């Protein structure tokens, strides 16, 4: 029973729940970015480059052929176009996270940077300053 209680305390700790929420939101955000890249960003980019669909870019190492038994042996292909799409998605996600973190940092700095009221100078310091000033004269 002690291990079950300890696990419950661990699972209900704020950091674990925050992490779980972050993972779920991150997965949803990943789908949004994938759709953004594949459906909005890549078509105009492909048009600019010469009507190229990046997802179809590939390097064929061995073409498809018929085997001795009459069954088709699929082509051996390196699909670097999908890699380019994934790379662009990563850059977009990284930039979006950068912008969010930068905004959060800016907001937290503004809260911390609020000028505090200057502390009142202690009376003994004021008295010492008066003595110093009178000695200078």
N, CA, C and O of each residue as an XYZ file, in Angstrom:
548
protein
N       0.819     -1.199      0.000
C       0.000      0.000      0.000
C       0.858      1.257      0.000
O       0.449      2.274     -0.559
N       2.033      1.214      0.610
C       2.901      2.381      0.670
C       3.383      2.813     -0.698
O       3.481      4.009     -0.972
N       3.689      1.850     -1.566
C       4.167      2.186     -2.906
C       3.051      2.841     -3.725
O       3.313      3.759     -4.502
N       1.815      2.378     -3.559
C       0.686      2.960     -4.270
C       0.449      4.403     -3.834
O       0.167      5.268     -4.663
N       0.562      4.658     -2.546
C       0.406      6.019     -2.022
C       1.511      6.921     -2.547
O       1.262      8.059     -2.943
N       2.729      6.406     -2.547
C       3.873      7.183     -3.044
C       3.705      7.510     -4.531
O       4.007      8.622     -4.966
N       3.216      6.524     -5.314
C       2.984      6.762     -6.738
C       1.894      7.811     -6.935
O       2.011      8.670     -7.808
N       0.838      7.745     -6.128
C      -0.244      8.724     -6.240
C       0.278     10.127     -5.955
O      -0.081     11.073     -6.656
N       1.120     10.273     -4.935
C       1.710     11.583     -4.626
C       2.576     12.072     -5.781
O       2.561     13.252     -6.132
N       3.331     11.146     -6.365
C       4.190     11.511     -7.494
C       3.347     11.959     -8.695
O       3.633     12.982     -9.317
N       2.311     11.183     -9.008
C       1.490     11.477    -10.192
C       0.691     12.761    -10.022
O       0.411     13.441    -11.008
N       0.326     13.102     -8.813
C      -0.491     14.283     -8.596
C       0.343     15.536     -8.341
O      -0.203     16.621     -8.141
N       1.653     15.384     -8.350
C       2.523     16.539     -8.190
C       2.314     17.486     -9.360
O       2.097     17.031    -10.483
N       2.371     18.760     -9.131
C       2.077     19.762    -10.157
C       2.931     19.624    -11.407
O       2.423     19.794    -12.516
N       4.215     19.319    -11.258
C       5.106     19.251    -12.413
C       4.714     18.136    -13.373
O       4.814     18.302    -14.589
N       4.268     16.998    -12.838
C       3.900     15.875    -13.695
C       2.653     16.219    -14.497
O       2.577     15.933    -15.692
N       1.693     16.822    -13.849
C       0.460     17.205    -14.542
C       0.758     18.268    -15.593
O       0.239     18.203    -16.707
N       1.586     19.238    -15.246
C       1.971     20.268    -16.219
C       2.667     19.651    -17.426
O       2.426     20.052    -18.565
N       3.529     18.676    -17.172
C       4.228     17.998    -18.259
C       3.247     17.253    -19.155
O       3.363     17.307    -20.379
N       2.287     16.560    -18.558
C       1.291     15.828    -19.350
C       0.478     16.782    -20.217
O       0.227     16.499    -21.389
N       0.069     17.900    -19.649
C      -0.680     18.895    -20.426
C       0.190     19.427    -21.558
O      -0.293     19.605    -22.676
N       1.470     19.682    -21.281
C       2.388     20.169    -22.308
C       2.562     19.177    -23.445
O       2.640     19.575    -24.607
N       2.625     17.892    -23.125
C       2.786     16.870    -24.164
C       1.552     16.822    -25.057
O       1.667     16.743    -26.280
N       0.370     16.869    -24.442
C      -0.871     16.817    -25.226
C      -0.985     18.054    -26.121
O      -1.307     17.937    -27.304
N      -0.726     19.218    -25.568
C      -0.798     20.446    -26.362
C       0.279     20.435    -27.444
O       0.037     20.880    -28.566
N       1.456     19.932    -27.114
C       2.532     19.845    -28.105
C       2.170     18.941    -29.267
O       2.490     19.249    -30.415
N       1.506     17.828    -28.983
C       1.083     16.922    -30.062
C       0.063     17.604    -30.968
O       0.130     17.488    -32.192
N      -0.877     18.314    -30.357
C      -1.872     19.032    -31.156
C      -1.205     20.138    -31.969
O      -1.545     20.350    -33.132
N      -0.258     20.836    -31.356
C       0.458     21.904    -32.055
C       1.252     21.335    -33.228
O       1.358     21.967    -34.278
N       1.807     20.139    -33.043
C       2.543     19.478    -34.122
C       1.660     19.205    -35.323
O       2.091     19.368    -36.464
N       0.428     18.791    -35.074
C      -0.505     18.546    -36.175
C      -0.840     19.847    -36.904
O      -0.957     19.871    -38.129
N      -0.991     20.912    -36.145
C      -1.279     22.213    -36.753
C      -0.119     22.651    -37.639
O      -0.321     23.118    -38.760
N       1.084     22.497    -37.130
C       2.259     22.903    -37.906
C       2.411     22.030    -39.145
O       2.775     22.527    -40.211
N       2.138     20.740    -39.018
C       2.219     19.855    -40.177
C       1.255     20.312    -41.272
O       1.620     20.388    -42.445
N       0.024     20.613    -40.871
C      -0.954     21.092    -41.850
C      -0.516     22.422    -42.452
O      -0.661     22.640    -43.655
N       0.023     23.318    -41.610
C       0.489     24.614    -42.097
C       1.585     24.438    -43.148
O       1.551     25.073    -44.202
N       2.541     23.583    -42.858
C       3.663     23.392    -43.782
C       3.203     22.716    -45.063
O       3.514     23.179    -46.160
N       2.453     21.608    -44.926
C       2.085     20.831    -46.107
C       1.060     21.539    -46.989
O       1.113     21.419    -48.213
N       0.143     22.262    -46.392
C      -0.971     22.820    -47.162
C      -0.833     24.305    -47.488
O      -1.450     24.781    -48.441
N      -0.039     25.042    -46.721
C       0.033     26.490    -46.930
C       1.425     26.954    -47.360
O       1.545     27.742    -48.298
N       2.466     26.482    -46.697
C       3.811     26.991    -46.970
C       4.460     26.291    -48.174
O       5.035     26.950    -49.040
N       4.366     24.966    -48.224
C       5.089     24.233    -49.258
C       4.546     24.448    -50.677
O       5.354     24.527    -51.603
N       3.228     24.549    -50.905
C       2.782     24.772    -52.296
C       3.349     26.043    -52.932
O       3.855     25.968    -54.052
N       3.289     27.223    -52.268
C       3.897     28.397    -52.910
C       5.414     28.271    -53.053
O       5.989     28.725    -54.042
N       6.060     27.652    -52.060
C       7.510     27.467    -52.134
C       7.860     26.554    -53.298
O       8.808     26.821    -54.037
N       7.107     25.488    -53.462
C       7.336     24.592    -54.595
C       7.088     25.284    -55.917
O       7.802     25.031    -56.888
N       6.082     26.161    -55.977
C       5.788     26.912    -57.196
C       6.933     27.863    -57.536
O       7.307     27.998    -58.701
N       7.485     28.520    -56.520
C       8.618     29.420    -56.734
C       9.837     28.669    -57.264
O      10.565     29.176    -58.118
N      10.049     27.478    -56.758
C      11.233     26.708    -57.139
C      11.056     26.052    -58.505
O      12.039     25.686    -59.150
N       9.838     25.905    -58.936
C       9.634     25.304    -60.255
C       8.610     24.194    -60.226
O       8.820     23.132    -60.813
N       7.501     24.435    -59.546
C       6.410     23.468    -59.456
C       6.894     22.137    -58.910
O       6.574     21.079    -59.452
N       7.656     22.194    -57.848
C       8.184     20.988    -57.223
C       7.370     20.694    -55.976
O       7.168     21.568    -55.133
N       6.896     19.439    -55.863
C       6.255     18.992    -54.628
C       7.338     18.285    -53.824
O       7.783     17.198    -54.191
N       7.754     18.899    -52.740
C       8.872     18.362    -51.971
C       8.626     16.941    -51.490
O       9.562     16.144    -51.425
N       7.379     16.607    -51.151
C       7.119     15.273    -50.619
C       7.369     14.183    -51.662
O       7.559     13.020    -51.305
N       7.370     14.544    -52.939
C       7.612     13.562    -53.988
C       9.082     13.501    -54.414
O       9.446     12.666    -55.242
N       9.917     14.361    -53.870
C      11.344     14.313    -54.217
C      11.967     13.065    -53.616
O      11.821     12.803    -52.422
N      12.657     12.301    -54.437
C      13.264     11.057    -53.963
C      14.439     10.690    -54.859
O      14.551     11.135    -56.001
N      15.286      9.883    -54.307
C      16.439      9.372    -55.048
C      16.270      7.860    -55.126
O      16.287      7.173    -54.105
N      16.110      7.357    -56.323
C      15.860      5.926    -56.510
C      17.189      5.182    -56.602
O      17.991      5.412    -57.507
N      17.397      4.294    -55.651
C      18.618      3.492    -55.634
C      18.475      2.259    -56.532
O      19.410      1.848    -57.219
N      17.272      1.689    -56.498
C      17.014      0.506    -57.315
C      15.561      0.577    -57.781
O      14.656      0.652    -56.949
N      15.321      0.557    -59.089
C      13.936      0.664    -59.561
C      13.127     -0.594    -59.227
O      13.686     -1.652    -58.935
N      11.814     -0.453    -59.277
C      10.942     -1.597    -59.050
C      11.135     -2.591    -60.194
O      11.374     -2.210    -61.340
N      11.026     -3.863    -59.855
C      11.216     -4.892    -60.895
C      10.422     -6.134    -60.507
O       9.930     -6.253    -59.385
N      10.311     -7.040    -61.446
C       9.633     -8.307    -61.186
C      10.642     -9.323    -60.696
O      11.740     -9.451    -61.238
N      10.249    -10.039    -59.662
C      11.109    -11.088    -59.137
C      10.967    -12.359    -59.955
O      10.133    -12.423    -60.858
N      11.772    -13.374    -59.651
C      11.725    -14.641    -60.396
C      10.376    -15.341    -60.268
O       9.990    -16.116    -61.143
N       9.660    -15.068    -59.175
C       8.361    -15.707    -58.983
C       7.215    -14.890    -59.585
O       6.054    -15.277    -59.457
N       7.519    -13.784    -60.230
C       6.518    -12.962    -60.882
C       5.945    -11.864    -60.001
O       5.128    -11.072    -60.471
N       6.346    -11.792    -58.749
C       5.873    -10.733    -57.852
C       6.757     -9.489    -58.019
O       7.956     -9.574    -58.287
N       6.113     -8.345    -57.848
C       6.849     -7.082    -58.001
C       7.691     -6.812    -56.758
O       7.203     -6.887    -55.630
N       8.944     -6.501    -56.983
C       9.844     -6.080    -55.904
C       9.836     -4.557    -55.924
O      10.203     -3.948    -56.929
N       9.410     -3.926    -54.800
C       9.307     -2.455    -54.806
C      10.667     -1.780    -54.974
O      11.713     -2.360    -54.682
N      10.620     -0.562    -55.443
C      11.841      0.223    -55.637
C      12.446      0.583    -54.285
O      11.737      0.760    -53.294
N      13.760      0.685    -54.270
C      14.471      1.155    -53.085
C      14.709      2.647    -53.292
O      15.442      3.059    -54.192
N      14.060      3.461    -52.421
C      14.025      4.902    -52.643
C      14.399      5.634    -51.359
O      13.963      5.264    -50.269
N      15.211      6.674    -51.504
C      15.489      7.588    -50.398
C      14.620      8.816    -50.621
O      14.843      9.584    -51.556
N      13.621      8.995    -49.749
C      12.679     10.102    -49.903
C      13.153     11.346    -49.174
O      12.703     11.625    -48.062
N      14.046     12.084    -49.780
C      14.583     13.272    -49.116
C      13.606     14.435    -49.118
O      13.787     15.383    -48.354
N      12.583     14.390    -49.947
C      11.569     15.442    -49.957
C      10.783     15.465    -48.651
O      10.487     16.536    -48.121
N      10.444     14.287    -48.131
C       9.772     14.225    -46.835
C      10.679     14.769    -45.736
O      10.207     15.404    -44.793
N      11.970     14.519    -45.860
C      12.921     15.061    -44.886
C      12.929     16.589    -44.928
O      12.985     17.241    -43.886
N      12.872     17.156    -46.133
C      12.838     18.619    -46.258
C      11.573     19.174    -45.608
O      11.628     20.176    -44.895
N      10.426     18.521    -45.853
C       9.180     18.952    -45.211
C       9.288     18.899    -43.690
O       8.888     19.834    -42.997
N       9.829     17.804    -43.184
C       9.974     17.647    -41.735
C      10.928     18.686    -41.169
O      10.695     19.211    -40.080
N      11.993     18.988    -41.889
C      12.941     19.998    -41.445
C      12.286     21.378    -41.367
O      12.510     22.125    -40.415
N      11.487     21.705    -42.364
C      10.784     22.992    -42.349
C       9.792     23.041    -41.192
O       9.659     24.072    -40.533
N       9.097     21.935    -40.942
C       8.176     21.874    -39.805
C       8.916     22.110    -38.495
O       8.439     22.840    -37.626
N      10.085     21.488    -38.359
C      10.877     21.661    -37.139
C      11.268     23.122    -36.948
O      11.173     23.656    -35.843
N      11.703     23.760    -38.017
C      12.112     25.164    -37.917
C      10.930     26.037    -37.495
O      11.084     26.946    -36.679
N       9.759     25.759    -38.049
C       8.577     26.544    -37.691
C       8.208     26.327    -36.231
O       7.912     27.286    -35.517
N       8.223     25.063    -35.775
C       7.904     24.773    -34.368
C       8.921     25.432    -33.453
O       8.545     26.048    -32.456
N      10.203     25.313    -33.775
C      11.244     25.910    -32.946
C      11.080     27.429    -32.880
O      11.245     28.023    -31.815
N      10.760     28.056    -34.008
C      10.570     29.502    -34.019
C       9.341     29.892    -33.201
O       9.376     30.869    -32.453
N       8.265     29.138    -33.339
C       7.049     29.439    -32.563
C       7.313     29.316    -31.067
O       6.865     30.159    -30.289
N       8.028     28.284    -30.661
C       8.364     28.120    -29.239
C       9.271     29.257    -28.779
O       9.107     29.770    -27.673
N      10.219     29.650    -29.614
C      11.099     30.769    -29.290
C      10.300     32.043    -29.046
O      10.553     32.771    -28.085
N       9.327     32.309    -29.928
C       8.512     33.512    -29.793
C       7.691     33.468    -28.507
O       7.581     34.475    -27.807
N       7.115     32.310    -28.192
C       6.309     32.181    -26.969
C       7.176     32.380    -25.732
O       6.797     33.116    -24.821
N       8.338     31.729    -25.693
C       9.230     31.860    -24.530
C       9.727     33.295    -24.397
O       9.830     33.820    -23.288
N      10.035     33.928    -25.525
C      10.492     35.321    -25.486
C       9.399     36.230    -24.924
O       9.684     37.124    -24.128
N       8.150     36.005    -25.336
C       7.041     36.810    -24.821
C       6.839     36.590    -23.325
O       6.595     37.539    -22.580
N       6.941     35.351    -22.896
C       6.793     35.051    -21.465
C       7.922     35.702    -20.672
O       7.686     36.278    -19.610
N       9.143     35.613    -21.185
C      10.276     36.245    -20.493
C      10.107     37.756    -20.418
O      10.426     38.367    -19.398
N       9.607     38.364    -21.495
C       9.402     39.809    -21.505
C       8.355     40.200    -20.459
O       8.527     41.191    -19.749
N       7.287     39.433    -20.364
C       6.247     39.728    -19.373
C       6.772     39.553    -17.951
O       6.460     40.351    -17.067
N       7.571     38.508    -17.733
C       8.084     38.285    -16.379
C       9.119     39.347    -16.008
O       9.218     39.729    -14.842
N       9.893     39.829    -16.989
C      10.859     40.897    -16.704
C      10.157     42.195    -16.334
O      10.619     42.924    -15.455
N       9.036     42.489    -17.004
C       8.308     43.714    -16.702
C       7.760     43.670    -15.281
O       7.751     44.687    -14.587
N       7.308     42.510    -14.847
C       6.800     42.384    -13.484
C       7.929     42.555    -12.472
O       7.756     43.218    -11.449
N       9.087     41.952    -12.760
C      10.223     42.032    -11.846
C      10.868     43.416    -11.871
O      11.378     43.878    -10.850
N      10.851     44.078    -13.021
C      11.558     45.339    -13.179
C      10.775     46.531    -12.637
O      11.263     47.660    -12.681
N       9.579     46.297    -12.131
C       8.814     47.413    -11.573
C       9.621     48.032    -10.449
O      10.003     47.348     -9.499
N       9.884     49.351    -10.559
C      10.752     49.977     -9.561
C      10.106     49.947     -8.177
O       8.954     50.338     -7.990
N      10.882     49.476     -7.235
C      10.411     49.453     -5.849
C      10.631     50.834     -5.249
O      11.517     51.579     -5.666
N       9.816     51.151     -4.276
C       9.964     52.449     -3.615
C      11.322     52.471     -2.920
O      11.689     51.513     -2.240
N      12.061     53.553     -3.087
C      13.378     53.606     -2.448
C      13.221     53.524     -0.928
O      12.346     54.152     -0.333
N      14.086     52.740     -0.339
C      14.036     52.562      1.112
C      14.435     53.880      1.788
O      15.306     54.610      1.314
N      13.780     54.146      2.884
C      14.092     55.368      3.637
C      15.503     55.252      4.208
O      15.890     54.211      4.740
N      16.254     56.327      4.088
C      17.617     56.334      4.610
C      17.564     56.370      6.135
O      16.866     57.198      6.720
N      18.298     55.476      6.767
C      18.297     55.460      8.232
C      18.787     56.801      8.805
O      19.573     57.520      8.188
N      18.295     57.096      9.991
C      18.602     58.391     10.614
C      20.081     58.540     10.932
O      20.634     59.633     10.804
N      20.732     57.451     11.346
C      22.155     57.555     11.683
C      22.994     57.871     10.445
O      24.008     58.561     10.549
N      22.579     57.369      9.261
C      23.295     57.674      8.024
C      23.106     59.155      7.684
O      24.053     59.824      7.272
N      21.899     59.656      7.854
C      21.649     61.073      7.595
C      22.504     61.948      8.511
O      23.071     62.952      8.079
N      22.587     61.557      9.768
C      23.385     62.310     10.724
C      24.861     62.289     10.343
O      25.539     63.313     10.426
N      25.358     61.133      9.927
C      26.752     61.037      9.502
C      27.014     61.880      8.255
O      28.087     62.469      8.129
N      26.065     61.947      7.344
C      26.222     62.782      6.151
C      26.295     64.259      6.540
O      27.094     65.010      5.979
N      25.471     64.673      7.489
C      25.522     66.071      7.946
C      26.870     66.385      8.561
O      27.436     67.448      8.308
N      27.395     65.464      9.371
C      28.718     65.681      9.978
C      29.777     65.762      8.915
O      30.649     66.628      8.983
N      29.731     64.880      7.927
C      30.700     64.896      6.837
C      30.653     66.221      6.081
O      31.689     66.825      5.801
N      29.438     66.667      5.755
C      29.282     67.904      5.015
C      29.779     69.104      5.821
O      30.368     70.027      5.260
N      29.543     69.093      7.133
C      30.012     70.218      7.960
C      31.534     70.208      8.085
O      32.146     71.272      8.181
N      32.146     69.046      8.084
C      33.595     68.956      8.156
C      34.246     69.427      6.842
O      35.365     69.940      6.855
N      33.561     69.256      5.738
C      34.093     69.702      4.467
C      34.160     71.205      4.392
O      35.017     71.742      3.690
N      33.290     71.902      5.086
C      33.238     73.360      5.034
C      34.318     73.916      5.844
O      34.455     75.136      5.936
